[in-house]
Amino acid sequence: MFVASGMHIFAKNYGVAAWALLALLFLLYPHVQYWRAARAADSVKTELDNLLIDSFLLGLFMAALEFPLWLSFAAIMATLTNNAANKGWPSVPKNVLAMLAGALIWVTVRGFKFSPDTGWPLTIFCMVGICGYVLVIGNVGFQRNLQLRRVREELRTREQELLKANQSLVVNLQEIEALQQQLREQASRDSLTALYNRRYLDTTLDRELASCKREGKPLSLIMIDVDDFKKYNDLHGHQAGDQCLIAVAKTLQASAKRASDLAARYGGEEFLLVLPGMDATAAQGLAEELRRSVEALKIPHEQSRGGSVTISIGLAVMTNDSHKDVAGLLRAADEALYHAKHGGRNQVRLATQTRRAARVAESVAVNLVQLVWHPAYESGQAELDAQHRALFGHVNNILAALLLERPVDEVAALIDTLIGDVAKHFEDEEKIILAAGFPGAAAHAAMHRELIAHAGYLVSRFKTRDLDRGEPFQFLAHDLVARHILGEDREFFPHLSA
């Protein structure tokens, strides 16, 4: 553009001012542009903004040269091509307006002059120049696309390498996880019998005890000892003793039929079987079956009373208020095992408290069952649901006291607490369902009064020993609490939700 403009100025014989304007625009202005962009915070944005200024100055310069046709065409094409290549199509209208603004300013100040003739030398030079410029721009675009394809191919190759590395990493992680699981198993298993070891048992028992207490379920603990094992070991040798323990351990493991049951080696020739959620009757039956299974192995033991290896078993069961911690439960099972061994061996003995609870359970009504709260019973009203859960807990406390044969006065005090809480609950419930617009609120309140009155009558007879211990519990647990909450109360649940 500098050479083409110089040829035109020379051909038209313009004065010094035209040459000065040419020098300013093509020799000085580019350095000002560079100086400004180099010192800008965002140099790329500044250079792109300079393209708009270029368009303005070229429009002014073309008007000063009286709009020579081929020179103007070459300037416009080169400028717009440069903008489109660097800023995209949206920049073209802005740059056209900038050129027109530059030309308009010159025309306004100096007047409009139009001399489109450029002569053949300049015309040919401009044609060649603009073609060369467009070819250069096209080649730059080609080089960029070629570089982009190369980068994409490289990225694709890297991506494949990364995928392979990730797959290898996944395999390694799986192998590490399997190894860690194997190490955990080895750390928690007894090396001889493959049962859980004492370390694992200690960490698990506390958790199982807390879980059973929280859910109101029993926890049975069976403690096993191989009868006269020291004599067997001394007679047959340690290797035979190990095989004997392995055989007993396999029989014990076969008795742990549920996923929650846990068989462990407690130490030496002692084993433990932890049975969450199993009551005394079922646990005693399982213990007897285990005792018979070991006896049926017919492992010769000449110094044993029956001529073969047998086991003695002590059984303790945790219910609501019995054995508040693991240590107490273990002591009870150990005491029962002691009585089994010193009472003749090859037998099952129940801990004292467990026997007492079992006797009471047999003597009271068959319908004395524990109430277990389930999320499906919830109404969605936080206050009512909290009170319902608390009433379930009161009922279970009364059941525990009955099973443990607590004094009548103590049981009566628990019943009085339950009835007092029920009366308060009924009062709160009536306010809530009345506010919720339940149409049967009045009838529901009358039902409350009848239940409370009958409960008071039964309790008064219970305190005077006129009723069996199970009869008031049957009404309090099933009619006053469970049946009312799970039956009549569910009629107003939709109104609470609405």
Secondary structure, 3 states (H helix, E strand, C coil): CHHHHHHHHHHHCCCHHHHHHHHHHHHHHHHHHHHHHHCCCCHHHHHHHHHHHHHHHHHHHHHHCCCCHHHHHHHHHHHHHHHHHHHCCCHHHHHHHHHHHHHHHHHHHHCCCCCCCCCHHHHHHHHHHHHHHHHHHHHHHHHHHHHHHHHHHHHHHHHHHHHHHHHHHHHHHHHHHHHHHHHHHHHHECCCCCCECHHHHHHHHHHHHHHHHHHCCCEEEEEEEECCHHHHHHHHCHHHHHHHHHHHHHHHHHHCCCCCCEEEEEECCEEEEEEECCCHHHHHHHHHHHHHHHHCCCCECCCCCCCECCEEEEEEEECCCCCCCHHHHHHHHHHHHHHHHHCCCCCEEECHHHHHHHHHHHHCCCCCCCCCCCHHHCCCCHHHHHHHHHHHHHHHHHHHHHHCCCCHHHHHHHHHHHHHHHHHHHHHHHHHHHHCCCCCHHHHHHHHHHHHHHHHHHHHHHHCCCCCCHHHHHHHHHHHHHHHHHCHHHHCHHHHHC
